[in-house]
Amino acid sequence: MQSLQNFGLKNHFLLAMPHLEDPNFAGSLSYLCDHDENGTMGVIVNRPLELTLDALFEQLELKGDDSPHRQAPVYYGGPAHKDRGFILHRGDSTPWDSSIQVAEDIALTTSMDILQALAAGTGPEQFLVCLGCAGWEAGQLEQELLDNAWLTVDGRTDILFDVPAEQRLGAAAGILGVDLNLMTREAGHS
């Protein structure tokens, strides 16, 4: 049996179990962008804020009046670095200033140049702009998995970019054949 320490969770969804009551993560679907011996980093992808890109462009003094992306929601990405933007997007050949390739077709960019491109109406066509991120120290997520706080499943671009935010958690659970609404709020071990 493969150790959780060696199990790569990059490009996976992390589904909060119904009994997870931490207000930062209850009912959340996170997409994991990095997982190694130093810890885990991801963004919550199913919690739109009452903030649109138009308002964000205005706050950042970016001219976005003609952008087709103005009404796109901004998401609560997690409790860490809440003042920073994390843009999860379909990978493209654009060399953004600060970007990591998460999967063959998914990248995470944290540099201002991608927001400038979105304000100008260019940039990636499919994206999620998140304020903040989620992070776990080395071994922390593995312990939480052993404690049955989370389910994991391979990440999918259709769920990230084509499914409405309020349906993403259920869609990810559906990959496993699980209906989270039918699960007990009590944690258990077998």
HELIX and SHEET records of a PDB file:
HELIX    1   1 LEU A    4  ASN A    6  5                                   3    
HELIX    2   2 LEU A   53  GLN A   59  1                                   7    
HELIX    3   3 MET A  112  ALA A  119  1                                   8    
HELIX    4   4 GLN A  140  LEU A  146  1                                   7    
HELIX    5   5 THR A  157  PHE A  161  1                                   5    
HELIX    6   6 ALA A  165  ILE A  175  1                                  11    
HELIX    7   7 LEU A  180  LEU A  182  5                                   3    
SHEET    1   A 7 PRO A  48  THR A  52  0                                        
SHEET    2   A 7 PRO A  73  TYR A  76 -1                                        
SHEET    3   A 7 PHE A 127  GLU A 137  1                                        
SHEET    4   A 7 GLY A  39  ILE A  44 -1                                        
SHEET    5   A 7 LEU A  29  ASP A  36 -1                                        
SHEET    6   A 7 HIS A  12  ALA A  16 -1                                        
SHEET    7   A 7 TRP A 150  ASP A 154 -1                                        
SHEET    1   B 6 PRO A  48  THR A  52  0                                        
SHEET    2   B 6 PRO A  73  TYR A  76 -1                                        
SHEET    3   B 6 PHE A 127  GLU A 137  1                                        
SHEET    4   B 6 ALA A  80  ARG A  90 -1                                        
SHEET    5   B 6 ILE A 106  THR A 109 -1                                        
SHEET    6   B 6 SER A  99  ALA A 103 -1                                        
END                                                                             
